[in-house]
Amino acid sequence: MATIQEFSISDTLWARLEPLLPVHVPKPHPLGRHRRRIADRQVLNAIFFVLRTGCQWKAVDATGLCKGSTAHSRFQEWVQAGVFARLWDEALQDYDELIGLNFAWMALDGSLHKAPLGGKKKTGPNPTDRGKGGVKRSLLTEARGMPVGLVLEGANRHDMKLTESTLRSLPPAAEAARDAHRAAGHGQHLCLDAGYDYAQVREVVAELGYTAHIRPRGEEVQAKKAGQKARRWVVERTRSWLNRFRHLLIRWAKKPENYLAMLHFACARITWYNCLFG
């Protein structure tokens, strides 16, 4: 049986995240008394526990880490401060320095997920779930599968409509690495499935400096049998990595920025794990 410690963040991750957290300034109390503030690392462990297990915030009470209300309010505070987006950017910067982001071959794909409580922001009728509320995640990866771009939209948005926004969603570290790749005179190839086989997509991809490779699934199998290297599978593997964070399988958050922050947290964790063990 898994223990709470197994869902705690590592010392390495904490060392990178701690400087990104906003400095807490206690408000003056009329009687000069303050309840002891729960340590940020303890709260972050609780947030990571929610991300990994998919439990409700109020279930955190039973872990002994802190109250679920404390974890959720601190999470909201850090979302507003952009902590998790910067954390993902820091992770990509570390990966580029240690291993090197490879922008020679990139892959882009979308995935559909349920959003029963998502409200009207960044949700839409899910065509694969009888029109129930759903969300679409459009994910961009570099050649080894590191997530370098991500956007969120309603489930009824076609993949091809999200091509440009996803290609423009690179965090600063990824954008700098991509520009360095281009400055060195190297080509950049983008692998897409048949859902992107539109003239509009090809025009956008070319305008942004990529060479599009759009091949139906059947042709991919034939190409692999012919000895050609498969490249688009890395984005599907990264989607699988993201889905291991159970909180991301179904969007329960009403605010899209909260769900997106959890995605950024997971992307940072995936990137750093590959820095150490990839």
C-alpha positions as CSV (number, residue, x, y, z in Angstrom):
1,M,0.0,0.0,0.0
2,A,1.3,3.4,-0.9
3,T,2.3,5.8,1.9
4,I,2.0,9.6,2.1
5,Q,5.8,9.9,1.8
6,E,5.7,8.3,-1.6
7,F,3.6,11.2,-2.9
8,S,5.9,13.9,-1.4
9,I,8.0,16.1,-3.6
10,S,11.8,15.5,-3.6
11,D,14.4,17.7,-2.1
12,T,15.6,18.5,-5.6
13,L,12.2,19.7,-6.7
14,W,11.7,21.7,-3.5
15,A,15.0,23.4,-4.0
16,R,14.0,24.6,-7.4
17,L,10.4,25.6,-6.4
18,E,11.1,27.4,-3.0
19,P,12.7,30.5,-4.6
20,L,9.6,30.9,-6.9
21,L,7.1,31.1,-4.0
22,P,5.8,34.6,-3.1
23,V,7.1,35.9,0.3
24,H,4.4,35.7,2.9
25,V,3.7,39.0,4.7
26,P,1.6,38.3,7.8
27,K,-1.3,40.7,8.4
28,P,-1.3,42.5,11.7
29,H,-3.7,41.0,14.3
30,P,-5.6,43.3,16.6
31,L,-4.6,41.2,19.6
32,G,-1.1,40.4,18.4
33,R,-1.9,36.7,18.0
34,H,-1.4,34.6,15.0
35,R,-2.1,31.0,14.3
36,R,1.1,29.2,13.3
37,R,1.4,29.2,9.5
38,I,1.8,25.8,7.9
39,A,5.1,25.4,6.2
40,D,5.1,26.0,2.4
41,R,6.8,22.6,1.7
42,Q,4.2,20.8,3.8
43,V,1.4,22.5,1.8
44,L,3.1,21.7,-1.5
45,N,3.3,18.1,-0.5
46,A,-0.5,18.2,0.0
47,I,-1.0,19.8,-3.4
48,F,1.2,17.2,-5.0
49,F,-0.8,14.5,-3.2
50,V,-4.0,15.8,-4.8
51,L,-2.3,15.9,-8.2
52,R,-1.0,12.4,-8.0
53,T,-4.0,10.7,-6.5
54,G,-6.9,12.7,-7.9
55,C,-8.5,13.0,-4.4
56,Q,-10.8,15.9,-3.4
57,W,-9.2,18.7,-1.6
58,K,-11.2,18.0,1.6
59,A,-9.7,14.5,1.6
60,V,-6.3,16.0,2.4
61,D,-7.5,16.4,6.0
62,A,-7.0,12.7,6.5
63,T,-3.4,12.7,5.3
64,G,-2.0,14.7,8.3
65,L,-0.2,17.1,6.0
66,C,-2.6,20.0,6.5
67,K,-6.2,20.9,6.1
68,G,-7.6,20.7,2.6
69,S,-8.9,24.3,2.8
70,T,-5.3,25.4,3.6
71,A,-3.9,23.5,0.7
72,H,-6.5,24.8,-1.7
73,S,-6.2,28.5,-0.6
74,R,-2.4,28.4,-0.8
75,F,-2.7,26.7,-4.2
76,Q,-5.0,29.5,-5.4
77,E,-2.5,32.1,-4.1
78,W,0.4,30.4,-6.0
79,V,-1.7,30.1,-9.2
80,Q,-2.3,33.8,-9.2
81,A,1.4,34.4,-8.7
82,G,2.2,32.2,-11.7
83,V,4.3,29.8,-9.6
84,F,3.5,26.7,-11.5
85,A,4.1,28.2,-15.0
86,R,7.5,29.4,-13.9
87,L,8.3,26.0,-12.3
88,W,7.7,24.4,-15.7
89,D,9.9,27.0,-17.3
90,E,12.7,26.3,-14.8
91,A,12.4,22.6,-15.4
92,L,12.8,23.1,-19.2
93,Q,15.8,25.3,-18.6
94,D,17.5,22.7,-16.4
95,Y,16.7,20.0,-19.0
96,D,18.2,22.1,-21.8
97,E,21.4,22.7,-19.8
98,L,21.8,19.1,-18.7
99,I,20.6,17.1,-21.7
100,G,19.5,19.6,-24.4
101,L,16.0,20.2,-25.8
102,N,15.8,18.7,-29.3
103,F,13.7,20.8,-31.6
104,A,14.7,18.9,-34.8
105,W,11.5,16.8,-34.6
106,M,8.5,17.9,-32.7
107,A,5.0,16.4,-32.3
108,L,1.6,17.9,-31.6
109,D,-1.6,16.2,-30.6
110,G,-4.8,16.8,-28.7
111,S,-6.7,14.7,-26.1
112,L,-10.3,14.9,-24.7
113,H,-11.2,14.7,-21.0
114,K,-14.4,14.9,-19.0
115,A,-15.2,18.2,-17.2
116,P,-18.4,17.6,-15.3
117,L,-18.0,20.7,-13.1
118,G,-16.0,22.8,-15.5
119,G,-18.7,25.5,-16.0
120,K,-18.6,27.4,-19.2
121,K,-14.9,28.5,-19.3
122,K,-12.7,26.4,-21.6
123,T,-15.3,23.6,-21.8
124,G,-17.6,22.4,-24.5
125,P,-19.7,19.4,-25.6
126,N,-17.5,16.3,-25.8
127,P,-18.2,14.6,-29.2
128,T,-16.9,11.3,-27.7
129,D,-19.1,11.4,-24.5
130,R,-22.6,12.1,-25.8
131,G,-22.1,15.8,-25.8
132,K,-21.4,16.1,-22.1
133,G,-19.1,18.8,-20.8
134,G,-15.5,18.2,-21.7
135,V,-12.1,19.8,-22.1
136,K,-9.4,19.4,-24.8
137,R,-5.7,19.6,-24.0
138,S,-3.4,20.4,-27.0
139,L,0.1,19.2,-26.3
140,L,3.4,20.0,-28.1
141,T,6.6,17.9,-27.4
142,E,10.2,18.0,-28.6
143,A,11.9,15.0,-30.1
144,R,12.4,13.1,-26.8
145,G,8.9,13.8,-25.6
146,M,9.5,16.7,-23.2
147,P,6.3,18.9,-23.0
148,V,7.2,22.3,-24.5
149,G,3.8,23.7,-25.4
150,L,0.3,23.4,-23.9
151,V,-3.1,25.0,-24.4
152,L,-6.6,24.3,-23.0
153,E,-9.9,24.6,-24.8
154,G,-13.4,23.2,-24.9
155,A,-13.8,19.6,-26.1
156,N,-15.7,20.7,-29.2
157,R,-12.8,22.7,-30.5
158,H,-11.2,20.8,-33.5
159,D,-7.5,20.0,-33.1
160,M,-6.6,22.0,-36.2
161,K,-8.0,25.1,-34.7
162,L,-5.5,24.9,-31.8
163,T,-2.4,24.4,-34.0
164,E,-1.2,28.0,-34.0
165,S,-2.0,28.7,-30.3
166,T,-0.2,25.6,-29.2
167,L,2.9,26.4,-31.3
168,R,3.0,29.8,-29.8
169,S,2.6,28.6,-26.2
170,L,6.2,27.7,-25.5
171,P,7.6,28.9,-22.1
172,P,10.5,31.3,-22.3
173,A,13.2,28.6,-21.8
174,A,11.8,26.4,-24.6
175,E,11.4,29.4,-26.9
176,A,15.0,30.4,-26.3
177,A,16.2,26.8,-27.1
178,R,14.1,26.7,-30.2
179,D,15.5,30.0,-31.4
180,A,19.0,28.8,-30.8
181,H,18.3,25.7,-32.8
182,R,17.1,27.9,-35.7
183,A,20.0,30.3,-35.4
184,A,22.3,27.3,-35.9
185,G,20.7,26.6,-39.3
186,H,19.0,23.4,-38.3
187,G,15.6,22.5,-39.7
188,Q,12.5,21.9,-37.6
189,H,10.0,19.2,-38.4
190,L,6.5,18.9,-36.9
191,C,4.7,15.5,-36.8
192,L,0.9,15.5,-36.9
193,D,-1.8,12.9,-37.4
194,A,-4.5,12.9,-40.0
195,G,-6.7,15.2,-37.9
196,Y,-4.5,18.1,-38.9
197,D,-4.6,17.3,-42.7
198,Y,-5.8,20.8,-43.7
199,A,-4.4,23.4,-46.0
200,Q,-4.9,26.0,-43.2
201,V,-2.7,23.9,-40.8
202,R,0.1,23.5,-43.4
203,E,0.1,27.3,-43.9
204,V,0.2,28.1,-40.2
205,V,3.0,25.5,-39.6
206,A,5.1,26.9,-42.5
207,E,4.5,30.5,-41.4
208,L,5.9,29.7,-37.9
209,G,9.0,28.1,-39.4
210,Y,8.2,24.3,-39.2
211,T,8.1,21.6,-41.9
212,A,4.8,19.7,-41.5
213,H,4.7,15.9,-41.6
214,I,1.1,14.7,-41.6
215,R,0.5,11.0,-42.0
216,P,-2.6,8.9,-41.3
217,R,-2.2,6.2,-38.7
218,G,-2.3,3.4,-41.3
219,E,0.5,4.9,-43.2
220,E,2.5,5.3,-40.0
221,V,2.3,1.5,-39.5
222,Q,3.4,0.8,-43.0
223,A,6.3,3.3,-42.8
224,K,7.5,1.6,-39.6
225,K,7.5,-1.8,-41.3
226,A,9.5,-0.2,-44.1
227,G,12.2,0.7,-41.6
228,Q,11.4,4.4,-41.3
229,K,11.8,5.8,-37.8
230,A,8.5,6.6,-35.9
231,R,8.6,10.0,-34.4
232,R,5.0,11.1,-33.5
233,W,4.6,8.4,-30.7
234,V,6.5,10.6,-28.2
235,V,3.6,13.0,-27.8
236,E,1.2,10.0,-27.1
237,R,3.7,8.7,-24.5
238,T,3.8,12.1,-22.8
239,R,0.0,12.2,-22.7
240,S,0.2,8.9,-20.9
241,W,2.6,10.3,-18.5
242,L,0.3,13.2,-17.7
243,N,-2.6,10.9,-17.2
244,R,-0.7,9.1,-14.5
245,F,-1.4,12.2,-12.4
246,R,-4.9,11.2,-11.6
247,H,-6.1,14.7,-10.9
248,L,-5.7,15.5,-14.6
249,L,-7.8,12.6,-16.0
250,I,-11.0,14.5,-15.3
251,R,-11.2,18.3,-14.9
252,W,-13.1,18.9,-11.7
253,A,-11.8,22.5,-11.3
254,K,-14.3,25.2,-12.2
255,K,-11.5,27.7,-12.9
256,P,-9.5,26.8,-16.1
257,E,-6.4,28.5,-14.6
258,N,-6.4,26.0,-11.7
259,Y,-6.6,23.0,-14.0
260,L,-3.9,24.5,-16.2
261,A,-1.6,25.2,-13.2
262,M,-1.9,21.5,-12.2
263,L,-0.9,20.6,-15.8
264,H,2.1,22.9,-15.5
265,F,3.1,21.3,-12.2
266,A,2.9,17.8,-13.8
267,C,4.9,19.0,-16.9
268,A,7.6,20.3,-14.5
269,R,7.7,17.0,-12.6
270,I,7.9,15.0,-15.8
271,T,10.7,17.2,-17.2
272,W,12.7,17.0,-14.0
273,Y,12.3,13.3,-13.7
274,N,13.7,12.9,-17.2
275,C,16.6,15.2,-16.2
276,L,17.5,12.8,-13.4
277,F,16.6,9.4,-14.9
278,G,16.0,10.0,-18.6
